[in-house]
Amino acid sequence: MSRLPARRLLALARGWRGFSVCESCSLRRFSLQPAQQKKIPNRYLGQPSPFTHPHLLKPGEVTPGLSQVEYALRRHKLMALIQKEAHGWGGSDHTVILLSNPTYYMSNDIPYVFHQDTNFLYLCGFQEPDSILVLQSIPGKALPSHKSILFVPRRDASRELWDGPRSGTDGAIALTGVDEAYTIEEFRHLVAKLKGESNIVWYDFTKPVHTELHADYMQPLTEIKARHKTHIQGIRHLVQNLRLIKSPAEIERMKIAGRLTAEAFIETMFASKSPVDEAFLYAKFEFECRARGADILAYPPVVAGGNRSNTLHYVKNNQLIKDGELVLLDGGCESSCYVSDITRTWPVNGRFTKPQAELYQAVLDIQKSCLSLCSPGVSLENIYSLMLSLIGQKLKELGVLKSSITDNHFFKAVRKYCPHHVGHYLGMDVHDTPDISRSLPLQPGMVITIEPGIYIPEDDMSAPERFRGIGVRIEDDVVITEDAPLILSANCPKEIYHIEQICGRSS
């Protein structure tokens, strides 16, 4: 596994050499060397910088572990995809527009912690609300030559007193490495220039990320452009195609997220006792993630004791888990813009009962078989089909399904006990690149989850009584490589013996 980053770096470097580079980019020599740095302002910006947070960012990094070079190459690749998609459209000008997220409020004047739109973030690393990224083709030069521009909130001492510092135009350029930056109010001047018929705008107008910016600036433009179908195009599907294949730097970020989460699971297992409140395990898991450097939890975790584990998205997490019951914890963290998503199931008293162990081992065997299929050329749909077949076999062996069940009813019966898919893509979002089909053959650099489960509700009178009220899911995060899959969550225990050892330490 340790050979993967070097080999992928070499392959990517060769690929990057193949792109034509715009004049300003070639002058900056960013294709394989760090960009000519503009000095970071000696003040706090709207996000960590190498000047204010040297413990998090190295010089030249926009976000931890990801440099200006990496972000510039992403923008370059996006314009190369546009060049390919727009082939034959003539010599039109192309402008890509992505909006940031707004600030959301839980009540009057009380904001939620800001979380950036991940497509916007992927292309520039800028983490302030109410901003716009523009990538614009250069007149007289062929794509993927382009100019990158950020429109950002202006410096405002009265607002910064309440909300914290803003990067401003100088900070945005110096930190992200974009070519130009202006205040958000100046965006209207660009919009006026885009109304001509020669301009093709790439913008997701059907689901605007920031409704206020859309209404103020983009809606009148999109209404004009929509009269000619080729004059406005969605951009999300192209960004998702780029996000699907992770770079070596991205995989390093995801390794960190996986390690932090695995360690948090171990400590949460260690803290289990019976009876125990689901809320306590929730709090323990979040504390252990954040104490190890995670920014936030990636999503509200499922902490489901006993029969509540059969509710797939149970997030109330407010009940007592009794002695003899299992807990299913589905949790992950976000670390430097990348997330983990892991599920483990264990007995809060430290010992599996015989029926619990039977069902758990069945799921574990299925999961290991699914993991063995995680290789280039196989799709998530292929693995899902295998999972359903294996679950059906195990349910027959356990007496949950009758051995005489017909083929016509087999998969319907199996889906009753596992109603979800085997996995999904993972990256900056938990359900990453959602528009990408799960029938797509896996490629090196993709990251997926593998999460089979068997759920037998306590009121299922058709199942053997000893299994009623037990739900088990086991989930790992997996990088597809040219060789064996790289399990990002490998340090999170899942063998019965190891789980009982860890849980037993607390007694």
RAVENFEN-V596155 format. One record per pair of residues at least 24 apart in sequence whose C-alpha atoms are under 10 Angstrom apart, sorted by sequence separation. I is the first residue (numbers start at 1). J is the second residue. If there is no record, write none. Layout:
<<I,J> <I,J>>
//
This chain:
<<36,60> <124,148> <126,150> <128,152> <129,153> <149,173> <201,225> <261,285> <264,288> <265,289> <278,302> <279,303> <303,327> <304,328> <305,329> <323,347> <324,348> <325,349> <326,350> <363,387> <366,390> <367,391> <388,412> <390,414> <391,415> <424,448> <425,449> <450,474> <451,475> <452,476> <35,60> <98,123> <103,128> <104,129> <123,148> <124,149> <128,153> <148,173> <192,217> <195,220> <200,225> <261,286> <263,288> <264,289> <278,303> <279,304> <302,327> <303,328> <304,329> <322,347> <323,348> <324,349> <325,350> <326,351> <365,390> <366,391> <388,413> <389,414> <392,417> <423,448> <424,449> <425,450> <450,475> <451,476> <34,60> <100,126> <101,127> <102,128> <103,129> <124,150> <126,152> <150,176> <191,217> <195,221> <199,225> <262,288> <263,289> <264,290> <277,303> <278,304> <302,328> <303,329> <304,330> <321,347> <322,348> <323,349> <324,350> <325,351> <326,352> <365,391> <385,411> <388,414> <391,417> <392,418> <422,448> <423,449> <424,450> <449,475> <450,476> <451,477> <34,61> <100,127> <101,128> <102,129> <103,130> <190,217> <191,218> <194,221> <195,222> <197,224> <205,232> <207,234> <261,288> <262,289> <264,291> <278,305> <301,328> <302,329> <303,330> <321,348> <322,349> <323,350> <324,351> <325,352> <326,353> <363,390> <366,393> <387,414> <388,415> <391,418> <422,449> <423,450> <424,451> <449,476> <450,477> <100,128> <101,129> <102,130> <149,177> <150,178> <154,182> <155,183> <188,216> <189,217> <196,224> <197,225> <200,228> <202,230> <204,232> <205,233> <206,234> <260,288> <261,289> <264,292> <277,305> <301,329> <302,330> <303,331> <321,349> <324,352> <325,353> <362,390> <363,391> <366,394> <422,450> <423,451> <448,476> <449,477> <450,478> <100,129> <101,130> <102,131> <148,177> <149,178> <150,179> <151,180> <152,181> <153,182> <154,183> <184,213> <188,217> <191,220> <192,221> <195,224> <196,225> <200,229> <201,230> <202,231> <203,232> <204,233> <205,234> <260,289> <261,290> <263,292> <276,305> <301,330> <302,331> <324,353> <362,391> <365,394> <388,417> <421,450> <422,451> <423,452> <448,477> <449,478> <99,129> <100,130> <101,131> <148,178> <149,179> <150,180> <151,181> <152,182> <153,183> <154,184> <187,217> <188,218> <191,221> <195,225> <200,230> <201,231> <202,232> <203,233> <204,234> <205,235> <259,289> <260,290> <300,330> <301,331> <326,356> <388,418> <421,451> <422,452> <447,477> <448,478> <449,479> <37,68> <99,130> <100,131> <101,132> <147,178> <148,179> <149,180> <150,181> <151,182> <152,183> <153,184> <154,185> <187,218> <194,225> <197,228> <199,230> <200,231> <201,232> <202,233> <203,234> <204,235> <260,291> <261,292> <299,330> <300,331> <301,332> <325,356> <362,393> <363,394> <387,418> <388,419> <420,451> <421,452> <422,453> <447,478> <448,479> <35,67> <36,68> <99,131> <100,132> <147,179> <148,180> <149,181> <150,182> <151,183> <152,184> <153,185> <185,217> <199,231> <200,232> <201,233> <202,234> <203,235> <204,236> <257,289> <260,292> <299,331> <300,332> <301,333> <324,356> <362,394> <420,452> <421,453> <446,478> <447,479> <448,480> <34,67> <35,68> <98,131> <99,132> <100,133> <146,179> <147,180> <148,181> <149,182> <150,183> <151,184> <152,185> <198,231> <199,232> <200,233> <201,234> <202,235> <203,236> <204,237> <259,292> <260,293> <261,294> <282,315> <298,331> <299,332> <300,333> <361,394> <362,395> <388,421> <419,452> <420,453> <445,478> <446,479> <447,480> <34,68> <35,69> <98,132> <99,133> <150,184> <151,185> <152,186> <197,231> <201,235> <202,236> <260,294> <297,331> <298,332> <299,333> <387,421> <388,422> <418,452> <419,453> <420,454> <445,479> <446,480> <447,481> <34,69> <97,132> <98,133> <99,134> <151,186> <152,187> <196,231> <257,292> <282,317> <297,332> <298,333> <299,334> <359,394> <362,397> <387,422> <418,453> <419,454> <444,479> <445,480> <446,481> <33,69> <34,70> <97,133> <98,134> <151,187> <195,231> <257,293> <261,297> <281,317> <282,318> <296,332> <297,333> <298,334> <309,345> <358,394> <359,395> <362,398> <384,420> <385,421> <386,422> <417,453> <418,454> <419,455> <443,479> <444,480> <445,481> <32,69> <35,72> <96,133> <97,134> <98,135> <150,187> <256,293> <257,294> <278,315> <279,316> <280,317> <296,333> <297,334> <298,335> <384,421> <385,422> <417,454> <418,455> <443,480> <444,481> <445,482> <30,68> <31,69> <32,70> <96,134> <97,135> <128,166> <256,294> <257,295> <278,316> <279,317> <280,318> <294,332> <295,333> <296,334> <297,335> <383,421> <384,422> <416,454> <417,455> <418,456> <442,480> <443,481> <444,482> <447,485> <449,487> <30,69> <31,70> <95,134> <96,135> <97,136> <128,167> <278,317> <279,318> <280,319> <294,333> <295,334> <296,335> <298,337> <359,398> <383,422> <384,423> <415,454> <416,455> <417,456> <442,481> <443,482> <444,483> <447,486> <448,487> <449,488> <29,69> <30,70> <95,135> <96,136> <127,167> <277,317> <278,318> <279,319> <280,320> <293,333> <294,334> <295,335> <296,336> <298,338> <299,339> <301,341> <303,343> <305,345> <358,398> <381,421> <382,422> <383,423> <414,454> <415,455> <416,456> <417,457> <447,487> <31,72> <32,73> <94,135> <95,136> <96,137> <126,167> <257,298> <277,318> <278,319> <279,320> <293,334> <294,335> <295,336> <296,337> <298,339> <299,340> <301,342> <302,343> <304,345> <305,346> <306,347> <380,421> <381,422> <444,485> <447,488> <30,72> <31,73> <94,136> <95,137> <277,319> <278,320> <289,331> <293,335> <294,336> <295,337> <297,339> <298,340> <299,341> <301,343> <303,345> <305,347> <380,422> <381,423> <30,73> <93,136> <94,137> <95,138> <135,178> <276,319> <277,320> <278,321> <289,332> <290,333> <292,335> <293,336> <294,337> <295,338> <296,339> <297,340> <298,341> <305,348> <355,398> <380,423> <381,424> <93,137> <94,138> <128,172> <134,178> <135,179> <276,320> <277,321> <285,329> <289,333> <290,334> <294,338> <295,339> <297,341> <380,424> <31,76> <78,123> <92,137> <93,138> <94,139> <127,172> <133,178> <275,320> <276,321> <277,322> <286,331> <289,334> <290,335> <294,339> <380,425> <93,139> <126,172> <134,180> <274,320> <275,321> <276,322> <281,327> <285,331> <286,332> <289,335> <25,72> <75,122> <76,123> <92,139> <93,140> <125,172> <126,173> <134,181> <274,321> <275,322> <276,323> <282,329> <285,332> <286,333> <74,122> <75,123> <91,139> <93,141> <124,172> <133,181> <273,321> <274,322> <275,323> <281,329> <285,333> <74,123> <75,124> <91,140> <93,142> <94,143> <126,175> <132,181> <272,321> <273,322> <274,323> <275,324> <278,327> <282,331> <71,121> <73,123> <74,124> <91,141> <93,143> <125,175> <126,176> <132,182> <273,323> <274,324> <275,325> <25,76> <71,122> <72,123> <91,142> <95,146> <124,175> <125,176> <132,183> <274,325> <276,327> <278,329> <426,477> <70,122> <71,123> <72,124> <94,146> <95,147> <96,148> <97,149> <98,150> <99,151> <100,152> <111,163> <124,176> <125,177> <131,183> <132,184> <370,422> <423,475> <425,477> <426,478> <70,123> <71,124> <95,148> <97,150> <123,176> <124,177> <131,184> <134,187> <418,471> <422,475> <423,476> <424,477> <425,478> <426,479> <19,73> <22,76> <70,124> <71,125> <124,178> <130,184> <384,438> <417,471> <418,472> <423,477> <21,76> <132,187> <272,327> <367,422> <383,438> <418,473> <20,76> <68,124> <79,135> <131,187> <134,190> <381,437> <382,438> <383,439> <400,456> <16,73> <19,76> <68,125> <78,135> <79,136> <86,143> <380,437> <381,438> <382,439> <19,77> <63,121> <67,125> <79,137> <269,327> <379,437> <380,438> <381,439> <382,440> <66,125> <76,135> <83,142> <84,143> <379,438> <380,439> <381,440> <382,441> <395,454> <16,76> <20,80> <75,135> <83,143> <84,144> <269,329> <379,439> <380,440> <381,441> <394,454> <16,77> <19,80> <63,124> <64,125> <82,143> <83,144> <268,329> <378,439> <379,440> <380,441> <391,452> <401,462> <402,463> <62,124> <63,125> <80,142> <81,143> <82,144> <83,145> <137,199> <378,440> <379,441> <380,442> <390,452> <391,453> <400,462> <401,463> <62,125> <63,126> <80,143> <81,144> <377,440> <378,441> <379,442> <387,450> <391,454> <399,462> <400,463> <401,464> <61,125> <62,126> <63,127> <79,143> <80,144> <265,329> <377,441> <378,442> <379,443> <387,451> <388,452> <399,463> <400,464> <62,127> <79,144> <80,145> <136,201> <265,330> <376,441> <377,442> <378,443> <387,452> <398,463> <399,464> <400,465> <78,144> <79,145> <265,331> <375,441> <376,442> <377,443> <384,450> <387,453> <398,464> <76,143> <77,144> <79,146> <135,202> <264,331> <265,332> <375,442> <376,443> <377,444> <383,450> <384,451> <400,467> <76,144> <134,202> <264,332> <374,442> <375,443> <376,444> <380,448> <384,452> <395,463> <399,467> <75,144> <76,145> <134,203> <262,331> <264,333> <374,443> <375,444> <376,445> <380,449> <398,467> <76,146> <261,331> <262,332> <376,446> <380,450> <75,146> <76,147> <261,332> <375,446> <75,147> <76,148> <260,332> <261,333> <276,348> <75,148> <260,333> <261,334> <274,347> <275,348> <276,349> <374,447> <258,332> <260,334> <261,335> <272,346> <273,347> <274,348> <275,349> <374,448> <257,332> <258,333> <260,335> <269,344> <272,347> <273,348> <274,349> <374,449> <72,148> <257,333> <258,334> <269,345> <272,348> <273,349> <274,350> <374,450> <257,334> <258,335> <265,342> <269,346> <271,348> <272,349> <273,350> <47,125> <132,210> <256,334> <257,335> <261,339> <262,340> <265,343> <269,347> <270,348> <272,350> <371,449> <47,126> <48,127> <131,210> <256,335> <257,336> <261,340> <265,344> <269,348> <371,450> <46,126> <47,127> <130,210> <254,334> <255,335> <256,336> <257,337> <258,338> <260,340> <261,341> <262,342> <269,349> <270,350> <370,450> <371,451> <46,127> <47,128> <129,210> <132,213> <253,334> <254,335> <257,338> <258,339> <259,340> <261,342> <262,343> <269,350> <370,451> <46,128> <130,212> <131,213> <253,335> <254,336> <256,338> <257,339> <258,340> <262,344> <368,450> <370,452> <45,128> <46,129> <130,213> <253,336> <254,337> <255,338> <256,339> <257,340> <258,341> <367,450> <253,337> <254,338> <255,339> <256,340> <257,341> <258,342> <367,451> <368,452> <253,338> <254,339> <255,340> <341,426> <366,451> <367,452> <250,336> <252,338> <253,339> <254,340> <340,426> <341,427> <366,452> <367,453> <250,337> <251,338> <339,426> <340,427> <364,451> <365,452> <366,453> <250,338> <338,426> <339,427> <340,428> <341,429> <363,451> <364,452> <120,209> <338,427> <339,428> <340,429> <341,430> <363,452> <364,453> <337,427> <338,428> <339,429> <340,430> <341,431> <363,453> <337,428> <338,429> <339,430> <362,453> <363,454> <117,209> <336,428> <337,429> <338,430> <339,431> <362,454> <117,210> <334,427> <335,428> <339,432> <360,453> <334,428> <359,453> <360,454> <334,429> <359,454> <334,430> <359,455> <333,430> <359,456> <332,430> <95,194> <94,194> <93,194> <75,178> <93,196> <72,176> <93,197> <94,198> <95,199> <96,200> <97,201> <98,202> <99,203> <374,478> <375,479> <376,480> <71,176> <72,177> <92,197> <93,198> <94,199> <95,200> <96,201> <97,202> <98,203> <99,204> <371,476> <374,479> <375,480> <376,481> <68,174> <71,177> <72,178> <92,198> <93,199> <94,200> <95,201> <96,202> <97,203> <98,204> <312,418> <367,473> <368,474> <371,477> <374,480> <375,481> <376,482> <68,175> <69,176> <71,178> <91,198> <92,199> <93,200> <94,201> <95,202> <96,203> <97,204> <101,208> <102,209> <103,210> <310,417> <312,419> <341,448> <342,449> <343,450> <344,451> <367,474> <371,478> <374,481> <375,482> <376,483> <67,175> <68,176> <69,177> <90,198> <91,199> <92,200> <93,201> <94,202> <95,203> <96,204> <100,208> <101,209> <102,210> <310,418> <312,420> <341,449> <342,450> <343,451> <359,467> <364,472> <366,474> <367,475> <375,483> <376,484> <67,176> <68,177> <99,208> <100,209> <101,210> <102,211> <340,449> <341,450> <342,451> <355,464> <358,467> <363,472> <364,473> <367,476> <374,483> <375,484> <376,485> <62,172> <67,177> <68,178> <98,208> <99,209> <100,210> <101,211> <102,212> <341,451> <355,465> <356,466> <360,470> <362,472> <363,473> <364,474> <374,484> <375,485> <89,200> <98,209> <99,210> <102,213> <355,466> <356,467> <359,470> <360,471> <361,472> <363,474> <364,475> <373,484> <374,485> <62,174> <63,175> <98,210> <99,211> <101,213> <354,466> <355,467> <359,471> <360,472> <372,484> <373,485> <374,486> <62,175> <63,176> <100,213> <353,466> <354,467> <355,468> <359,472> <360,473> <371,484> <372,485> <46,160> <60,174> <61,175> <62,176> <86,200> <99,213> <356,470> <360,474> <371,485> <22,137> <23,138> <60,175> <61,176> <62,177> <99,214> <355,470> <356,471> <371,486> <22,138> <59,175> <60,176> <61,177> <119,235> <120,236> <123,239> <356,472> <371,487> <46,163> <47,164> <60,177> <119,236> <122,239> <23,141> <46,164> <47,165> <49,167> <122,240> <22,141> <45,164> <46,165> <47,166> <99,218> <120,239> <22,142> <25,145> <44,164> <45,165> <46,166> <47,167> <82,202> <119,239> <122,242> <123,243> <21,142> <22,143> <24,145> <25,146> <44,165> <45,166> <46,167> <97,218> <118,239> <119,240> <122,243> <20,142> <21,143> <22,144> <23,145> <24,146> <25,147> <43,165> <44,166> <45,167> <46,168> <49,171> <20,143> <21,144> <22,145> <23,146> <24,147> <43,166> <44,167> <45,168> <19,143> <20,144> <21,145> <22,146> <43,167> <47,171> <51,175> <119,243> <19,144> <20,145> <21,146> <22,147> <45,170> <46,171> <47,172> <49,174> <50,175> <118,243> <19,145> <41,167> <45,171> <46,172> <49,175> <345,471> <346,472> <44,171> <45,172> <48,175> <49,176> <345,472> <43,171> <47,175> <344,472> <345,473> <41,170> <42,171> <343,472> <344,473> <345,474> <40,170> <41,171> <45,175> <298,428> <299,429> <343,473> <344,474> <345,475> <364,494> <39,170> <40,171> <41,172> <298,429> <299,430> <342,473> <343,474> <344,475> <364,495> <38,170> <39,171> <40,172> <298,430> <342,474> <343,475> <344,476> <364,496> <38,171> <40,173> <41,174> <342,475> <343,476> <361,494> <39,173> <40,174> <41,175> <341,475> <342,476> <343,477> <360,494> <361,495> <38,173> <39,174> <40,175> <341,476> <342,477> <360,495> <361,496> <37,173> <38,174> <39,175> <40,176> <96,232> <340,476> <341,477> <360,496> <37,174> <38,175> <94,231> <95,232> <96,233> <97,234> <98,235> <340,477> <36,174> <37,175> <38,176> <94,232> <96,234> <97,235> <98,236> <339,477> <37,176> <38,177> <92,231> <96,235> <357,496> <37,177> <36,177> <89,230> <312,453> <35,177> <328,470> <310,453> <312,455> <326,469> <327,470> <328,471> <329,472> <330,473> <86,230> <310,454> <311,455> <325,469> <326,470> <327,471> <328,472> <329,473> <330,474> <331,475> <352,496> <309,454> <310,455> <325,470> <326,471> <327,472> <328,473> <329,474> <330,475> <351,496> <352,497> <309,455> <310,456> <311,457> <326,472> <328,474> <342,488> <343,489> <351,497> <308,455> <309,456> <310,457> <341,488> <342,489> <352,499> <307,455> <309,457> <310,458> <340,488> <341,489> <344,492> <346,494> <351,499> <352,500> <307,456> <308,457> <340,489> <343,492> <344,493> <345,494> <347,496> <350,499> <351,500> <307,457> <308,458> <342,492> <344,494> <346,496> <350,500> <351,501> <306,457> <307,458> <343,494> <345,496> <349,500> <350,501> <306,458> <307,459> <347,499> <348,500> <350,502> <351,503> <82,235> <85,238> <346,499> <347,500> <350,503> <351,504> <25,179> <345,499> <346,500> <349,503> <350,504> <24,179> <344,499> <348,503> <349,504> <350,505> <82,238> <347,503> <348,504> <350,506> <78,235> <81,238> <346,503> <349,506> <350,507> <81,239> <349,507> <79,238> <310,469> <312,471> <78,238> <81,241> <309,469> <310,470> <311,471> <77,238> <78,239> <81,242> <307,468> <308,469> <309,470> <310,471> <312,473> <77,239> <306,468> <307,469> <308,470> <309,471> <310,472> <78,241> <306,469> <307,470> <308,471> <309,472> <310,473> <75,239> <78,242> <305,469> <306,470> <307,471> <309,473> <74,239> <77,242> <305,470> <306,471> <305,471> <75,242> <304,471> <74,242> <74,243> <254,426> <254,427> <253,427> <254,428> <253,428> <251,427> <70,247> <250,427> <250,428> <70,249> <70,250> <246,426> <244,425> <246,427> <67,249> <244,426> <245,427> <66,249> <113,296> <243,426> <244,427> <65,249> <66,250> <243,427> <64,249> <65,250> <243,428> <66,252> <65,252> <66,253> <65,253> <244,432> <64,253> <243,432> <244,433> <243,433> <244,434> <242,433> <240,432> <241,433> <244,436> <240,433> <254,447> <239,433> <240,434> <241,435> <251,445> <240,435> <241,436> <250,445> <251,446> <237,433> <240,436> <251,447> <236,433> <237,434> <245,442> <247,444> <248,445> <237,435> <244,442> <245,443> <246,444> <247,445> <236,435> <237,436> <244,443> <245,444> <246,445> <247,446> <245,445> <246,446> <244,445> <245,446> <246,447> <243,445> <244,446> <245,447> <243,446> <244,447> <244,448> <125,337> <122,337> <121,337> <258,476> <118,337> <258,477> <118,338> <258,478> <116,337> <115,337> <255,477> <254,477> <255,478> <254,478> <255,479> <269,493> <254,479> <266,491> <262,488> <263,489> <265,491> <266,492> <261,488> <262,489> <265,492> <266,493> <251,479> <261,489> <262,490> <263,491> <264,492> <265,493> <258,487> <259,488> <260,489> <262,491> <263,492> <270,499> <258,488> <259,489> <261,491> <262,492> <263,493> <269,499> <270,500> <272,502> <273,503> <255,486> <257,488> <258,489> <259,490> <260,491> <261,492> <262,493> <269,500> <270,501> <271,502> <272,503> <273,504> <255,487> <256,488> <257,489> <258,490> <259,491> <260,492> <269,501> <270,502> <271,503> <272,504> <246,479> <255,488> <256,489> <258,491> <259,492> <266,499> <269,502> <270,503> <271,504> <272,505> <273,506> <274,507> <245,479> <246,480> <254,488> <255,489> <258,492> <268,502> <269,503> <270,504> <271,505> <272,506> <273,507> <12,247> <245,480> <254,489> <267,502> <268,503> <269,504> <270,505> <271,506> <272,507> <12,248> <252,488> <266,502> <267,503> <269,505> <270,506> <271,507> <251,488> <266,503> <269,506> <270,507> <8,246> <9,247> <8,247> <9,248> <8,248> <9,249> <7,248> <5,247> <6,248> <5,248> <4,248> <5,249> <5,251> <5,252> <66,336> <64,335> <65,336> <64,336> <63,336> <64,337> <63,337> <56,336> <122,428> <121,428> <118,427> <119,428> <118,428> <119,429> <117,428> <118,429> <117,429> <118,432> <119,433> <8,444> <8,445> <4,444> <4,445> <8,481> <8,482> <4,481> <4,482> <4,483> <1,481> <1,482> <1,483> <4,486> <1,484> <1,485> <2,486> <1,486> <1,487>>
//
